[in-house]
Amino acid sequence: MSEIGAYEIILEALQKYSLKTEYKDEEHDLQPELEKLIKKTLSKEGLEEYQVKVSLGGKNKPRVDLLGTNLWPNIEISNDGQPIIAIEVKYTKSLPAAISSTLGQCLIYKLKYDHVIGFIFYNGKKMNAKFNDYNEPFWEMVSGLDIALIIRVNESLEALHPYLKIQK
């Protein structure tokens, strides 16, 4: 299967996966859970040639060096040592901050990776439904960036945020 096929399979898994209602910690709880999901999904599809790496502490993280510093995706999928997919993961109660940070990092990852996914799990408070004037233009703009942005919400918040249902 092509890397585009693997990318689409991973996107679908991230969109449909049943998340817990809350995580204690993004780095030690949510990211490893998503790593397991991706590995299981790739294995189920017979795509064992893809390697999945979560960047938790230590050295030798996959990274993008830029402007005198470096950034690393939370999850990297590679094939035969070639980086293919970067995933930036955020678990947040502040959606605007998470969106701006995630999109900024994803744009930088596009320098190195063919496919980039921003995955945000929002577990904050109800947002004001009347502040939605730019929702459609926002999603149109994001689609033009060649970045898949997935915003998931806690199940108990889904009814409060119908415009944030699983989107790409």
N, C-alpha and C positions, 0 to 999 in steps of 0.2 A: 504494500500500500504506500502511496506517496505521502510526503510530509504534510501536504494539504489535507489529505484524508485523516492523518493522525491529529492534526490541529483541529479539524471539525469534530472529531470524536471527543477530544478533550474539552472543547467548548461546550458541547452538548452535556457531557458529564458534569461540568461545573454549573451549568444552568439548571439541571434537574436534580442534583444531589440533595438529599434531605439533611439540611444542617440542623445542629442542635439549636435550641432557643438562645443559648448563651455559652460563651467560652470564657474560661478563666484568663487565658492569655493567647494573643495572636501567634506569637513566635513558637511557643511550646505546645499549644493545643490545636489551633486551627490549621497552621501550615503543615504540621505532620499528618493531620487528618486528610488534608487535600492531597498530600504526597501519596498516601496510601490509596486514595480514590483514583488518582491518575495512573499509578502503577497497576492497580487491579483492572482498570478500564483498558489500558494498553495490552495487558496480558490476555484479557478476555477476547480481544480482537486479534490476537496472534501477533502482536507488535512488540515482542520481547527485545528486539534490536534497539529500541529507544531506551535511553537512560534518563532517570529522573533524579535530580539533585536539589535538596533544600539547603539554602544558605543559612545555617544556624551556627554562629560563632566560628572560631577557628580561622585557619588560613586556607588558601587555595580555593576561595569562593569564585564562582564565575562572576566576572565584572566587566564594566565598561569604564575605561579611563577617559576623563574629559575635563578640560580646564583645570588641571592640576590636582584633581581628586578622582575618586572612583565611586561608582554606584553598582550595586549588585541586585539582581532580581531575587525575590524570595524563592522562586522555583525555576529551575532550568531544565528543559528537555533537550537532549542531544541525541545524535545518531552517529555512531562511530567516531566519537570525539568532536563532532561538528555541532556547535550550538545552533538550535533551530527555533525553539520557543522559549520566551521569557514570560514569567507570570509574576506580577506584583500583587501582593495580598495585603489588604487592610481590613482590620476589624475595628469598628469605630462607633462612637456616639456623636461624632461631629461630621456630618456628611460633606459640607462644603470644603472643609480642610482635607478630607480624604480624597475627594474628587480632584482637587487642584494638585495635591501631592502625587497621587497615582498617575494622572495624565502627564505631569511633568516628567516623572521617572520613566513612564512608558515611551514617551517621545525619545528620550535618551537611549533606551534599550533598542529602539528601531535602528540605531547606528550599527548594531552588531547582530541582531536577531531578525530572521525573516518574518516571524510571527510574534506578536506581543499581545498579552491579555492583562487587563487590569481587573482584579476581582476584589470587590468591596462588599463586606458584610456589615450593613448598617443595623445597629441595635440601640438606636437612640430613641428620643421622644417623638411624639406626633409632631409633624410639621404643618405649617399653615397651608392649607390646600389652595388658598387664593393666590399664592405666590408661584404661579406656574406659567407665566407669560412666555418664557423662553424654553420650555421643555422640548418642544419639537425642533426648533432651530438648534438647540444644544445637541440632540441626538444626530441630527443631520451633519453638524460640524464634526462630531466625534467619528461618524462613519467615514468621513473624508480623510481622517488621519491614519487610516489603515491600522487601527488599534481596536481590539474588541474590549469594550468596557462592560463588565457585568456588575450590576448592583443588586445584591440580594438583601432582603430584610427579614428580620425575625418574624416568624409566622404570626405572632400576635399583632404585629404592626401592618401586615399586608393589607388589611381592609382600610387602614388609615392612609396608606400610600399607594393607591391603585396605579399611579403613574410610575412607580418604581418597581413594578413587577419585573421579573427576570427579563432583562433587555440586553441586546448586543449592539 
